[in-house]
Amino acid sequence: MIYRGVLTDAIIDQIDSLLGKPVGDGQAPIEGGWQGEPNQAGTDFVPYVVLTPGVGNNQSPAGPLSDTSADWILSYSLSGFGVSRQQCEWVADRARDALKPLRHTVHQLGPTASYNHTIQKISTAAIGSIQRVDATNPPYWGQVDQLTVWVTKGT
C-alpha cells in the first residue's frame, strides 16, 4: 500500500505556491470566497480552489504482478470558485497549470525510501461544467474538474 496523504499534501502545496490564491484541503479555505457579507460595502470575493482526493486504483494492467503497490492511478477533484464565470474558469485553469511541474518528481509514499514513487503523469480526465451558486446575493460560480495522478514505484 501507499500513503496517499503525502501525495495529496504535495499537490496542495504545489497549487498554493504557484496559484497565489487560497487552496482548500477538501473544504473551502477561510481566506476564500466572500470576505464579509456579500453585497455590502467593503466586502470582496476571493477566488479559490479545493482539492479533494477520490478513488485510487492499483490494478493497472501495465503494473508488475509481483508488487501490487508499484503502480497507482489516483483520482482527485479540483474545484474552482469565482465571483463570475470568467474568474471561476481563470482560477481553475491556473490551478491545473500549477500541477505541470510535479511531473517526474519523487515522493516517499510510505515509511521508508523503498516506498519512493515517481509521478509519471497528471492528466485532466474532465473539465467540469460551470455552475452558478445562488446561495448568496450576488451569486458566485463553481466548476469541478477531475484529475488523475499516475505514480510508479522507484526513482
Secondary structure as UniProt FT lines:
FT   HELIX           4..19
FT   STRAND          23..25
FT   TURN            30..31
FT   STRAND          33..35
FT   TURN            38..39
FT   TURN            41..42
FT   STRAND          44..46
FT   STRAND          48..57
FT   TURN            61..62
FT   TURN            65..66
FT   TURN            68..69
FT   STRAND          71..82
FT   HELIX           85..98
FT   HELIX           100..102
FT   TURN            103..104
FT   STRAND          106..108
FT   HELIX           113..115
FT   STRAND          116..126
FT   STRAND          130..133
FT   TURN            134..135
FT   STRAND          140..153
//
